[in-house]
Amino acid sequence: MSIVTTANQDHPEFAPQFAGTGAMTLLALDVWEHAYYVKYRNVRANYVAAWWNVTNWTDVCTRFQGGAAKL
């Protein structure tokens, strides 16, 4: 398992360093301003704090279990 940070709109599963590895995204957070500016203005920390409360943890768990089963 890895924590991956990408620039701009790049998606880790399609990055060259993960090609052919079977990497899959468990959880992603969009921190481009378009994702939070209307509601949170320039207070990204408040957006991130609220994001934890709306994350679909059941889906994250299902993805994790599916990935672990492939090992």
DSSP file (Angstrom, degrees, kcal/mol; ACC not computed):
  #  RESIDUE AA STRUCTURE BP1 BP2  ACC     N-H-->O    O-->H-N    N-H-->O    O-->H-N    TCO  KAPPA ALPHA  PHI   PSI    X-CA   Y-CA   Z-CA
    1    1 A M              0   0    0      0, 0.0     2,-0.3     0, 0.0    22,-0.0   0.000 360.0 360.0 360.0 141.4    0.0    0.0    0.0
    2    2 A S        -     0   0    0      2,-0.0     2,-0.6     0, 0.0     0, 0.0  -0.976 360.0-133.4-137.9 149.8    1.2    3.5   -0.9
    3    3 A I        -     0   0    0     -2,-0.3     2,-0.4     2,-0.0     0, 0.0  -0.934  34.2-168.4 -98.7 124.0    0.2    7.0   -0.4
    4    4 A V        -     0   0    0     -2,-0.6     2,-0.5     2,-0.0    -2,-0.0  -0.949  13.8-164.8-121.8 132.2    0.6    8.7   -3.8
    5    5 A T        -     0   0    0     -2,-0.4     2,-0.3     7,-0.0    -2,-0.0  -0.954  13.7-172.0-112.4 132.6    0.5   12.4   -4.5
    6    6 A T        -     0   0    0     -2,-0.5     2,-0.3     4,-0.1    -2,-0.0  -0.877  22.2-113.7-124.1 157.9    0.1   13.5   -8.1
    7    7 A A  S >  S-     0   0    0     -2,-0.3     3,-2.2     2,-0.0     0, 0.0  -0.613  72.9 -29.0 -87.2 147.7    0.2   16.8   -9.9
    8    8 A N  T 3  S-     0   0    0      1,-0.3    -2,-0.1    -2,-0.3    24,-0.1  -0.149 125.0 -21.3  52.6-130.4   -2.8   18.4  -11.5
    9    9 A Q  T 3  S+     0   0    0      2,-0.1    -1,-0.3    21,-0.0    -2,-0.0   0.309  94.1 137.4 -95.7   9.1   -5.3   15.9  -12.8
   10   10 A D    <   -     0   0    0     -3,-2.2    -4,-0.1     1,-0.1     3,-0.0  -0.267  44.4-145.3 -60.9 140.6   -2.9   13.0  -13.0
   11   11 A H    >   -     0   0    0      1,-0.1     3,-1.7    -5,-0.0     4,-0.4  -0.931   8.3-138.7-110.7 126.8   -4.3    9.7  -11.8
   12   12 A P  G >  S+     0   0    0      0, 0.0     3,-1.4     0, 0.0     6,-0.2   0.824  99.4  61.8 -57.0 -35.2   -1.9    7.3   -9.9
   13   13 A E  G 3  S+     0   0    0      1,-0.3     8,-0.1     9,-0.1     9,-0.1   0.762 109.3  42.9 -64.2 -22.0   -3.3    4.2  -11.6
   14   14 A F  G <  S+     0   0    0     -3,-1.7    -1,-0.3     5,-0.1     5,-0.1   0.368  86.7 116.3-104.4   3.6   -2.2    5.5  -15.0
   15   15 A A  S X  S-     0   0    0     -3,-1.4     3,-2.0    -4,-0.4     4,-0.5  -0.484  74.4-120.8 -73.0 143.1    1.2    6.8  -13.9
   16   16 A P  G >  S+     0   0    0      0, 0.0     3,-1.1     0, 0.0    -1,-0.1   0.826 109.8  61.4 -54.7 -35.5    4.2    5.1  -15.6
   17   17 A Q  G 3  S+     0   0    0      1,-0.3    -4,-0.1     3,-0.0    -2,-0.0   0.671 109.6  42.3 -69.0 -13.9    5.7    3.9  -12.3
   18   18 A F  G X >S+     0   0    0     -3,-2.0     3,-2.1    -6,-0.2     5,-0.6   0.384  81.3 132.7-109.5   1.9    2.5    1.9  -11.6
   19   19 A A  T < 5S+     0   0    0     -3,-1.1    -5,-0.1    -4,-0.5    -6,-0.0  -0.312  81.8   3.2 -58.4 129.2    2.0    0.5  -15.2
   20   20 A G  T 3 5S+     0   0    0      3,-0.1    -1,-0.3     1,-0.1    -3,-0.0   0.541 101.8 106.0  74.9   7.5    1.4   -3.3  -15.0
   21   21 A T  T < 5S-     0   0    0     -3,-2.1    -2,-0.1    -8,-0.1     3,-0.1   0.614  85.9-122.5 -93.0 -12.7    1.4   -3.4  -11.2
   22   22 A G  T   5 +     0   0    0     -4,-0.4    -3,-0.1     1,-0.2    48,-0.1   0.658  49.1 172.1  78.1  15.1   -2.3   -3.8  -10.7
   23   23 A A      < -     0   0    0     -5,-0.6     2,-0.3   -10,-0.1    -1,-0.2  -0.253   8.5-173.4 -58.4 143.8   -2.4   -0.7   -8.6
   24   24 A M        -     0   0    0     -3,-0.1     2,-0.5   -12,-0.0    -1,-0.0  -0.984  25.8-112.6-140.2 151.5   -5.8    0.6   -7.6
   25   25 A T        +     0   0    0     -2,-0.3     3,-0.1     1,-0.2   -14,-0.0  -0.714  26.9 176.8 -86.5 127.0   -7.1    3.7   -5.9
   26   26 A L  S    S+     0   0    0     -2,-0.5     2,-0.3     1,-0.4    -1,-0.2   0.819  73.0   0.1 -90.6 -39.4   -8.7    3.1   -2.5
   27   27 A L        -     0   0    0     36,-0.1    -1,-0.4     2,-0.0     2,-0.4  -0.987  64.4-170.6-155.8 135.6   -9.4    6.7   -1.6
   28   28 A A        -     0   0    0     -2,-0.3     2,-0.4    -3,-0.1    -3,-0.0  -0.982   7.6-160.3-135.8 146.9   -8.8   10.0   -3.4
   29   29 A L        -     0   0    0     -2,-0.4     2,-0.7     2,-0.0    19,-0.0  -0.987  12.0-147.6-128.6 121.2   -9.1   13.6   -2.4
   30   30 A D        +     0   0    0     -2,-0.4   -21,-0.0     1,-0.1    -2,-0.0  -0.790  20.1 173.4 -88.2 114.5   -9.5   16.4   -4.9
   31   31 A V        +     0   0    0     -2,-0.7     2,-0.2     4,-0.1    -1,-0.1   0.168  34.5 123.6-110.9  18.1   -7.8   19.5   -3.6
   32   32 A W  S >> S-     0   0    0      1,-0.1     3,-2.0   -24,-0.1     4,-0.5  -0.541  75.4-114.9 -68.5 146.2   -8.1   21.7   -6.7
   33   33 A E  H >> S+     0   0    0      1,-0.3     4,-3.0     2,-0.2     3,-1.3   0.805 111.8  68.0 -56.7 -31.8   -9.9   24.9   -5.8
   34   34 A H  H 34 S+     0   0    0      1,-0.3    -1,-0.3     2,-0.2     4,-0.2   0.771  94.5  60.2 -60.9 -22.6  -12.9   24.0   -8.0
   35   35 A A  H <4 S+     0   0    0     -3,-2.0    -1,-0.3     1,-0.1    -2,-0.2   0.770 126.5   6.5 -75.6 -26.1  -13.7   21.2   -5.6
   36   36 A Y  H <X S+     0   0    0     -3,-1.3     4,-3.2    -4,-0.5     5,-0.4   0.548  96.8  96.8-134.3 -11.0  -14.2   23.4   -2.6
   37   37 A Y  H  X S+     0   0    0     -4,-3.0     4,-2.0     1,-0.2    -3,-0.1   0.865  82.3  55.5 -62.0 -40.7  -14.1   27.1   -3.3
   38   38 A V  H  4 S+     0   0    0     -4,-0.2    -1,-0.2    -5,-0.2    -2,-0.1   0.915 123.8  24.4 -59.2 -43.7  -17.8   27.8   -3.6
   39   39 A K  H  4 S+     0   0    0     -3,-0.4    -2,-0.2     2,-0.1    -1,-0.2   0.855 137.7  26.8 -90.1 -37.4  -18.5   26.4   -0.1
   40   40 A Y  H >< S-     0   0    0     -4,-3.2     3,-2.2     1,-0.3    -3,-0.2   0.398  83.8-157.1-110.3   1.5  -15.2   26.8    1.7
   41   41 A R  T 3< S-     0   0    0     -4,-2.0    -1,-0.3    -5,-0.4    -2,-0.1  -0.331  72.0 -24.3  53.3-128.0  -13.6   29.7   -0.2
   42   42 A N  T 3  S+     0   0    0      1,-0.1     2,-1.2    -5,-0.0    -1,-0.3   0.160 109.3 107.0-100.8  20.6   -9.9   29.6    0.3
   43   43 A V    X>  +     0   0    0     -3,-2.2     4,-1.4     1,-0.2     3,-0.8  -0.638  37.4 168.2 -99.3  76.8  -10.0   27.6    3.6
   44   44 A R  H 3> S+     0   0    0     -2,-1.2     4,-2.6     1,-0.2     5,-0.2   0.839  70.5  64.2 -58.5 -35.9   -8.8   24.2    2.3
   45   45 A A  H 3> S+     0   0    0      1,-0.2     4,-2.3     2,-0.2    -1,-0.2   0.879 101.8  49.4 -59.3 -39.0   -8.3   22.8    5.8
   46   46 A N  H <> S+     0   0    0     -3,-0.8     4,-2.2     2,-0.2    -1,-0.2   0.890 110.2  51.3 -66.9 -38.8  -12.0   23.1    6.5
   47   47 A Y  H  X S+     0   0    0     -4,-1.4     4,-2.2     2,-0.2    -2,-0.2   0.932 111.3  47.0 -61.4 -46.7  -12.8   21.3    3.2
   48   48 A V  H  X S+     0   0    0     -4,-2.6     4,-1.3     1,-0.2    -2,-0.2   0.908 111.1  51.6 -64.3 -41.8  -10.4   18.5    4.1
   49   49 A A  H  < S+     0   0    0     -4,-2.3     4,-0.5     1,-0.2     3,-0.2   0.907 113.6  44.2 -61.5 -41.7  -11.9   18.2    7.6
   50   50 A A  H >X S+     0   0    0     -4,-2.2     3,-1.1     1,-0.2     4,-0.7   0.837 103.5  66.3 -71.2 -32.7  -15.4   18.0    6.2
   51   51 A W  H >X S+     0   0    0     -4,-2.2     3,-1.1     1,-0.3     4,-0.8   0.861  92.5  60.7 -57.3 -38.5  -14.3   15.5    3.5
   52   52 A W  H 3< S+     0   0    0     -4,-1.3     3,-0.3     1,-0.2    -1,-0.3   0.815 102.3  53.8 -60.1 -29.1  -13.6   12.9    6.1
   53   53 A N  H <4 S+     0   0    0     -3,-1.1    -1,-0.2    -4,-0.5    -2,-0.2   0.667 111.4  42.6 -81.4 -17.1  -17.2   13.0    7.2
   54   54 A V  H << S+     0   0    0     -3,-1.1    -1,-0.2    -4,-0.7    -2,-0.2   0.385  82.9 120.6-109.6   2.7  -18.6   12.3    3.7
   55   55 A T     <  -     0   0    0     -4,-0.8     2,-1.5    -3,-0.3     3,-0.1  -0.466  69.0-125.3 -67.0 135.6  -16.2    9.6    2.6
   56   56 A N     >  +     0   0    0      1,-0.2     4,-1.9    -2,-0.2     3,-0.3  -0.667  32.4 179.4 -83.6  89.6  -17.9    6.4    1.8
   57   57 A W  H  > S+     0   0    0     -2,-1.5     4,-2.5     1,-0.2    -1,-0.2   0.785  76.3  60.3 -67.7 -28.1  -16.0    4.1    4.1
   58   58 A T  H  > S+     0   0    0      2,-0.2     4,-2.2     1,-0.2    -1,-0.2   0.924 107.4  46.1 -63.1 -43.3  -18.0    1.0    3.1
   59   59 A D  H  > S+     0   0    0     -3,-0.3     4,-2.5     2,-0.2    -2,-0.2   0.904 111.5  51.2 -65.5 -42.0  -16.8    1.5   -0.5
   60   60 A V  H  X S+     0   0    0     -4,-1.9     4,-2.5     1,-0.2    -2,-0.2   0.926 111.0  48.7 -60.6 -44.5  -13.2    2.1    0.6
   61   61 A C  H  X S+     0   0    0     -4,-2.5     4,-2.8     2,-0.2     5,-0.2   0.905 110.4  50.8 -62.0 -43.1  -13.3   -1.1    2.7
   62   62 A T  H  X S+     0   0    0     -4,-2.2     4,-2.3     2,-0.2    -1,-0.2   0.914 111.2  48.2 -62.0 -43.5  -14.7   -3.0   -0.3
   63   63 A R  H  X S+     0   0    0     -4,-2.5     4,-2.4     2,-0.2    -2,-0.2   0.914 112.3  49.7 -62.6 -42.8  -11.9   -1.7   -2.5
   64   64 A F  H  X S+     0   0    0     -4,-2.5     4,-2.7     1,-0.2    -2,-0.2   0.939 111.9  47.0 -62.4 -47.4   -9.3   -2.6    0.1
   65   65 A Q  H  X S+     0   0    0     -4,-2.8     4,-1.9     1,-0.2    -1,-0.2   0.888 111.9  51.4 -63.0 -38.8  -10.7   -6.1    0.5
   66   66 A G  H  X S+     0   0    0     -4,-2.3     4,-0.7    -5,-0.2    -1,-0.2   0.895 112.4  45.8 -64.8 -40.1  -10.8   -6.6   -3.2
   67   67 A G  H >< S+     0   0    0     -4,-2.4     3,-0.7     1,-0.2     4,-0.4   0.896 111.2  51.7 -69.0 -40.5   -7.2   -5.5   -3.6
   68   68 A A  H >< S+     0   0    0     -4,-2.7     3,-1.2     1,-0.2    -2,-0.2   0.849 103.6  58.9 -64.9 -33.7   -6.0   -7.7   -0.8
   69   69 A A  H 3< S+     0   0    0     -4,-1.9    -1,-0.2     1,-0.2    -2,-0.2   0.761  99.6  58.5 -66.9 -23.9   -7.7  -10.7   -2.3
   70   70 A K  T <<        0   0    0     -3,-0.7    -1,-0.2    -4,-0.7    -2,-0.2   0.606 360.0 360.0 -80.9 -11.4   -5.6  -10.3   -5.4
   71   71 A L    <         0   0    0     -3,-1.2    -1,-0.2    -4,-0.4    -2,-0.1   0.487 360.0 360.0 -74.5 360.0   -2.3  -10.6   -3.5
